[in-house]
Amino acid sequence: MNRPPVEVADIVRAAGQKFIEVSREWITEQHLKVLRAIERCRTSALGGHLDECPCCGYRTPSYNSCRDRHCPKCQANARQRWIRGRKKELLPVPYAHVVFTVPRLLAQLALQNKKLIYTMLLRLSAETLIEAARNPKHLGAEIGFFSVLHTWTQKMEFHPHVHCVVPAGGLSFDHRQWMSVNPRHRFFLPKKVLAKLFRGKLRAGLEDAFAKGKIGFHGQVQNLSDPNVFHSFVHQLYRHDWIIHCKRPFGGPEYVLRYLGRYTHRVAISNHRLVSFTNGNVTFRWRDRAHGNVEREMTLPTDKFLRRFLLHLLPKGFVRIRNFGYLANRNRAKLLALCFQCLASVPDTSIAEAAAEDSPVPGLWKCPKCGGPMMPIMKISPPPKFPRSPPAWSVEQEATLHA
């Protein structure tokens, strides 16, 4: 894939320092760390190595990545490693995609309590799916799936939501057979049932967190610290119809491996969506889902663009991809093997290998001149951060010098 004409790193290098100066009131050390990492990613500041083609002798430097999970350039390798790790977990059944969203009224509260609300969204959406699937009226089985947290819209606005990819079926309670979804059903599980369950669970979760003093209130939502106001706010949330997006079960493992790449290890905006960066404005492409998925362009001032980008930083140490049900860490080894046994199948590693070949990780692995393999021949050390000071003189050395 060719290098895009504009990258987020270019914008940070050109306008990052000025943006930091005018944002001192709210910018944090995490924001500075991410901006610094993106600015230095794949530059000589991080060091690297010199590559040479043994066939034609072509040489070029390759600089190290910052490996920050918010950097648009550092996600391809991580995504491919994660997909390869899932190759033994994909079952030979159709898969369903379910998206849990929350009302916009909750966005400001979530922005000030990221770790709490994000954890709540992932946990309660998983409990909703598991509880609905266990109901004999819908499926009557134990399911397993993974969930991914996203916090952005196509316009980079703040909108936390959870994507769940679920096999369209589950393991019977006695662990002896695989329970498939009725092919006459349009969706994996009823959308209205999921919406009501999720809404009730989140309301109870918010009330419990408030009672335990776990929610912080600052700025525009400071008035919610009053118990009466907060209960009224939660009741207002509950009155809204919550939207759960469900897609029809799609193809098997071959398609799922490619499908996963769209949702795992993504950041608020990729470099390939950027169109231009001129006169202090950034133009990028976005898809208008409300009007036939039409591609449009939006232009924002640089400071507003960077501010929107930083809205989506995850709390330190937060795990945004999680496994639930029979794919949970404590259940996977035993129950996943039973799923394959009930389906009279075994994990197919060739599917993942083929998918990896179709979507290679970008990098200087092949010579751009002749196509030969690029081999590292010399390490490039990063420049020292600070010049070394002269050694300290002792009293005896000082006396000897003046003697």
N, C-alpha and C positions, 0 to 999 in steps of 0.2 A: 504494500500500500504506500502510495506516494506521501511525502510530507505535506501537510496542509499549508496553505499560504500564511495563515495566522494561527498562533498557538496561545493558550492561556499564559504560558511562560513569557511570551513576547510582551503581553500586556502588563504582566507583573514587573518585568525589567524596565519597561518604559515609564510606567505610572505608579508602581508599587510604593516607592518612597514617599511621593507626594500624598498618596492615598493614606499611608500610615500617619503622616503628620497631621492631616485634617481629621483623623479618626481616633485620636488619642483618648477621647472620653469613654469609648466603649471597646476598643480593640484589646484583645487579651494576648497572653504569651502563646497560646495555641494558634491563634490567627497568625501571629508573626512567624511561628515555626513552620506552618504550612506554606506561607508565602515564600519564605526563605528556601524551603525544599523545592518548590516548583521553579523558582528562579534559577537554582543551581543544577537542576536535573539534567543529566546528560551533557554537562559542560566540564571543562577542565578543572573547575572548582572542586569536583568530587573525584578527580582522578579517572583512570581507565587503563587501557592497554592499546598497543599498536597491533593492528591486524595486517597480515600479508597473505596474498594468494600464492600458493606454491606453483601454480600453473603458469601465471603470467607475470608474477612479481608485483602486482598492484598492491599498494599500501594505503591504509587510512586509519586514523585513530578512532577508537570506540570508547566513549565516556560512560561512566557508571550512572545508573539510575538512582533517584533519591529513595525509591521504594515507599514513599508515603502513599497511604491508601486514598488520599484525596487528589493525587496528581493524575491528570488525564493520560499522561504518557506511561504510567507504571501499572496499568490495570491488565494489559493483554497477557503478560506472563502469569500473573496471579490467577486470572480467569482460566487459562488453559491448565494450570496445575490443579485447580479446584475441579474442573470438569473431568480430568483424568482420574482424580480421586473418587469421583462418583460412578465410574464405569462399572464397578461391581455391584452397584446398588440399584441399577435401572432394571425394572421388571418388564417382561414382554407383554405389556398391556397398554391400552390408551391412557393418556395423562390429561388431567384437567388443570386449568389455570383459574384461580380465584383471587380477587383483589379486594382487600378490606380498606375502606376509606372512612374518614371521620369528618364531621361538619367543620367548616372554616372557623366557627366560633371557638373551637378548641385550639386553633393554630397558635395564637399568641401565648396561651398558657403552656403549650408544648414547647415553644421556643425558649421559655424561661426555665423549664423543667425537663430538659431533653432526655436525660438518662432514665428518669422515672416514667415519663409518658411513653418513650420508645419501648422500654421493657414491657410496659403494660400492653401496648399494642401487639407486640409479638406474642406474648404469653396468652392474652385473652382471645386473639384471633385463632390461635392454635386450639385452645380449649373449646371454642365455638365449633370448629370443624370436627374435633374428636367427639364432642357430645352429640352433635347432629348425626354423625355417621354411626354412632353406637345405637341410635334409636331404631328399633326394628321397622318402624314405618318408612324409614328412608333407605337404610342400607343394612343395619344390624351387624356391624363388623368393626374391627380395629383397623385403623388406617395409619399410614406413615407418610410423611411429607417434609419438605423443607420450606422455610419462609425467608424472604428477603425484605428488609426495610428500605424504602425509598422516601425521600423527604422533599422532592421537587416536582414541579410541573414542567412542561416543555418551555415555559417562559422563565424558568428558574425561580418561580415564586415558591414560598414555603407551603408545602402540602404533604404532611406525613401520611404514608399508607403502606400496606404490607402486601407483597405478592407471595402467593402460595402455589406451588406446583405439586399436585397430588395424583398418585395413581388412581384411576377410576375403578376402585374396588378396594377390598380389604380382607383381612384374615378373620375367619370365624372365631367366635369366642373360645371354642374348644381347640383352636389352632390345627384343625384337621382339613379344612378346605378353604379355597379362595372364593370370596363372595363378589361377583361381578355386578356392576351397575346395570339396571334394566335398560336395554338399548332403546326402549320407547321414551325414556326420560330425556328431555332436552339438555338438562344440566346434571352435573355430578350430584349435587344436593340442592334442595329448594332454596332459591335466593331469599325469599321473604322470611323463611325460618332462620337462615343464617343472620340476616339483618337484625331481627328482633332479639336473637340470642346475644349477638355481639353488643348491641346497644345496651341491653340490660346488664351484661357483665362489666362493660366499661363504666356505666353509671355507678355500679356498686364499688368498682375499683377506685374511682375518683372520690367517692364518699369515704371509703376506708382510709385512703391516703391522706385526705384532709383531716380526718379525726385523729390520725397519728402524727400530724404536723409535718408530713413529708413534702408538702407542696410549698414552693416559694412564690411570693407575689411581689412584683416590682413594677414600677412605671405605670403603664396604662391599665394593668390588671391588679393594681394594689388594692383597689376597693373590694376585690373578691376575698380578701383575708377575713372579712366579716362573715360569720357563719350563715346569717340569713341571706346575704347577697350571694354567697357561694351556692347554697342549696337552690336558690332561684335560678342561678346560672346553669346548674346541672339539670334542673327540671326543664329549662328552655332547650338544652341540648337534646333531652329525651323526647321532646315533642316533635323534633325534626325526623323526617324519614331518612334513615341511613341507607346509603347505596352500597351494595355489594356487587361487584362485577364478576360474572361467571362466564367462562367460555366453554363451548362444547368440548368434550374430550377429543384431543387431537392424536396424532400418530404415536407410534411406539418409540423405543429407545433411540433409533437412528435420528428421528426428528427432534426428540427431546434434547439431545446433546447440543444441537445447533440452537434450539429455542432458548436454552438456559443462558447462552452467551448474551442475550439481549437484556437480561435482568440482573445477573450477578456481576459484582465488581464494577459497577457503573458509578460515575460521579455526576455532579449536577449538570455538566455540559462537556461534551467531547470536543477535541480540537477540530474535528472534521465538520462540526456544525458552525464554526466561525467563518464568517464571510469576509470581513474587513475590519481594520483598526486604523481609522484616520481622524484627524482633527479632534482628538479626545473623545471619540465615540466608537463603540463596538457594535458591529452588526452581526447577527447570527440567525440561523434558520430554526424554525420551530414548526411543529405540525398542529394544525387546528383540528382537534378531535371532534369538536362540536359541529363542524361543517365539512364532513366527508373526508377528514384526515388530510386536508389540503396543506401543502407546505407553504409557509409564509416567512417573511423576514421581519426582524425587530431590531431597532437601534436604541442603545442605551448609552448615557454618559459613562465614562470609564469608572468613576467612583461608584456609581449605582450598580454597574455590572459586577465589580469586585465585591461590593457589599452583598449582593444576591448570592454570589458564589460562596462567600464565607458563611452564609446562613446555614449551609448544609454540612458543616463540619460535624463529625460524630464525637460524642464524649470519649475521653481517653479510655482505651481498653474495651470499648463497647463492641460486642459481637453482633453484626448486622445480618449474618446468615446463620440460621439455626435449624436444627433437625428436631422433629417431634414424632410421637407415636412409635411405631416399630422401627423408625430410623433414628430415634434418640440414642445417645451413646450407650446408655445402660441396657438397651433392648436390641440394638442392631445385630450383634453377633449371633444371638439365638433366634430372634423372630424373623429376620430377613432370610436366613437359611430356610426356615419353615415356609416362607412365602414362595421361594423358588421351588421347594419340594412340592408344594400344593399345585403349582403351575407346571410341574414336570419340566422344569427348565434349569439352566445353569447360567451364571453370569457370562456375558459375551464380551471379552476384552477387545476383540477385533473391531467392534463398533467404535469404541473410543479412540483407538489408534487411527482408524480411517478418518474420523472427524478431525483429529489433530492434524492430519496431513492436508485436509481440505482447507483448514484455517491456521496456517503456520503463524507462530509468534513473530512479529516484525523484528528484524535485527540483521546485522551484517554477517549472515551465515554463508552467503554465496557472493562471489565476486561480481560486482556490477559490470565488469569488462568481459569476462569469459565464462562466468557461471561456476567457477571452481570454488572449493571450500575456503573460507577465510579463517586463518589460523593465528591466534595471538602469539606474538614473538617477543614482546617487551611490555613490561608494566609501566604505566605512567602514574607517578605519584602526584597527589593533589598538592598545590602550593601550601606552605605553612600558614596557619591562621594568623600567627603573631610572630614577628622576628624575635629571635632569642636575645635576651639581655646579656651583657658581659658578666662573667662570674663575679661573685661577691668577694671583696678583699678582706682578709683578716687583719687584726691589729698588728700581728707580727710581720705580715707582708708589707703593710704600710710603713712600718718602722724601717724595714730593710731597704725599701725603695728610697727613702730620704736619707739613709745613712751615707 
